[in-house]
Amino acid sequence: MKNIKNILIYLGIGIVLVLMYVFYTKANPPVAALVSSSTSSSVVPSTTTGDDKTAITQDFLTLLLGVKSIKLDDSIFKDPAFINLHDSSISLTPDGTEGRPNPFAPIGNDTSTSATTPVTQNPVTH
């Protein structure tokens, strides 16, 4: 009886491990990209003259023309989940007690246009 119970426990643990392996190693389905670009090698001919500056210029032009051909998929903005989003930001208004204009300036050297009384330092004696 104890032997059968141990076999069932080990069999259950084995099944759980196999199921975890199957579900966690399964590849995720590909998601449609929001950005697509077409790169064409025939747009800018690659000429290697041995000059590094020319090669860098050609690479930059290829990259620039690749950026020009990017097309954005704007179907996400028509999705009901996006349309139902709303702005819940809070507008903050200062209450007038923000502090010193320059918190790193020595006390008493505050320069501001508002009427503030400078605080004087009293030496502390022990």
C-alpha positions as CSV (number, residue, x, y, z in Angstrom):
1,M,0.0,0.0,0.0
2,K,2.8,2.4,0.9
3,N,4.7,1.4,-2.3
4,I,1.7,2.2,-4.5
5,K,1.2,5.6,-2.8
6,N,4.9,6.5,-3.4
7,I,4.6,5.5,-7.1
8,L,1.5,7.7,-7.5
9,I,3.2,10.7,-5.9
10,Y,6.3,10.3,-8.1
11,L,4.1,9.8,-11.2
12,G,2.1,13.0,-10.4
13,I,5.3,15.0,-9.9
14,G,6.7,13.6,-13.2
15,I,3.5,14.6,-15.0
16,V,3.6,18.1,-13.6
17,L,7.2,18.5,-14.6
18,V,6.5,17.3,-18.2
19,L,3.6,19.7,-18.5
20,M,5.7,22.6,-17.2
21,Y,8.4,21.7,-19.8
22,V,5.9,21.5,-22.6
23,F,4.1,24.8,-21.8
24,Y,7.2,26.9,-21.0
25,T,9.3,25.7,-23.9
26,K,6.6,26.2,-26.5
27,A,7.5,29.1,-28.9
28,N,5.2,32.1,-28.7
29,P,3.2,32.9,-31.8
30,P,4.7,35.8,-33.8
31,V,3.1,39.2,-33.1
32,A,2.4,41.6,-35.9
33,A,4.9,44.4,-36.0
34,L,3.7,48.0,-35.6
35,V,6.7,49.2,-37.7
36,S,7.8,47.8,-41.0
37,S,10.6,48.8,-43.3
38,S,11.9,47.5,-46.5
39,T,15.6,47.5,-47.0
40,S,16.8,47.4,-50.5
41,S,20.5,46.9,-51.3
42,S,20.0,48.2,-54.8
43,V,19.1,51.7,-53.5
44,V,22.7,52.8,-52.9
45,P,25.4,50.8,-54.6
46,S,28.2,49.7,-52.3
47,T,31.5,50.8,-53.6
48,T,34.6,50.0,-51.7
49,T,37.4,52.3,-52.7
50,G,39.5,51.6,-49.7
51,D,38.7,55.0,-48.2
52,D,37.0,54.7,-44.8
53,K,35.2,58.0,-45.2
54,T,33.5,56.8,-48.4
55,A,32.4,53.6,-46.8
56,I,31.0,55.4,-43.8
57,T,29.2,57.8,-46.1
58,Q,27.7,54.9,-48.1
59,D,26.6,53.2,-44.9
60,F,25.0,56.4,-43.6
61,L,23.1,56.9,-46.9
62,T,21.9,53.3,-46.9
63,L,20.7,53.8,-43.3
64,L,19.1,57.1,-44.1
65,L,17.2,55.7,-47.1
66,G,16.1,52.8,-44.9
67,V,14.6,55.2,-42.4
68,K,12.8,56.9,-45.2
69,S,11.0,53.8,-46.1
70,I,9.6,53.0,-42.6
71,K,5.8,52.7,-42.6
72,L,3.9,52.8,-39.3
73,D,0.8,50.7,-38.8
74,D,-1.8,53.0,-37.3
75,S,-4.5,50.4,-36.8
76,I,-3.8,50.4,-33.0
77,F,-5.3,53.8,-32.8
78,K,-8.6,52.4,-34.1
79,D,-8.7,49.7,-31.5
80,P,-11.6,50.0,-29.0
81,A,-9.2,49.5,-26.1
82,F,-7.2,52.5,-27.2
83,I,-10.3,54.7,-27.9
84,N,-11.6,54.0,-24.3
85,L,-8.4,55.3,-22.7
86,H,-8.8,58.6,-20.9
87,D,-6.4,61.1,-19.3
88,S,-6.4,60.9,-15.6
89,S,-3.5,63.3,-14.9
90,I,-3.6,65.7,-12.0
91,S,-2.7,69.3,-12.6
92,L,-0.3,70.5,-9.9
93,T,-0.5,74.2,-8.8
94,P,2.3,75.6,-6.6
95,D,1.1,77.0,-3.3
96,G,3.7,79.7,-3.0
97,T,6.0,78.0,-0.5
98,E,8.3,76.2,-2.9
99,G,11.5,77.2,-1.1
100,R,14.6,79.2,-2.0
101,P,15.4,80.2,-5.6
102,N,18.8,78.6,-5.2
103,P,18.9,76.1,-2.4
104,F,22.7,75.7,-2.8
105,A,23.5,79.4,-2.2
106,P,24.7,80.4,1.3
107,I,21.9,81.5,3.6
108,G,21.4,85.3,3.3
109,N,22.6,85.5,-0.3
110,D,19.2,84.8,-1.9
111,T,18.4,86.9,-4.9
112,S,14.8,86.9,-5.9
113,T,12.3,89.4,-7.0
114,S,9.8,88.5,-4.2
115,A,10.0,90.2,-0.8
116,T,11.8,87.7,1.4
117,T,13.6,88.3,4.7
118,P,17.1,86.9,4.7
119,V,17.8,84.4,7.5
120,T,20.9,85.2,9.6
121,Q,23.1,82.5,10.9
122,N,23.6,82.4,14.7
123,P,26.8,80.8,15.8
124,V,26.2,77.8,18.0
125,T,28.3,77.6,21.1
126,H,28.7,74.5,23.2
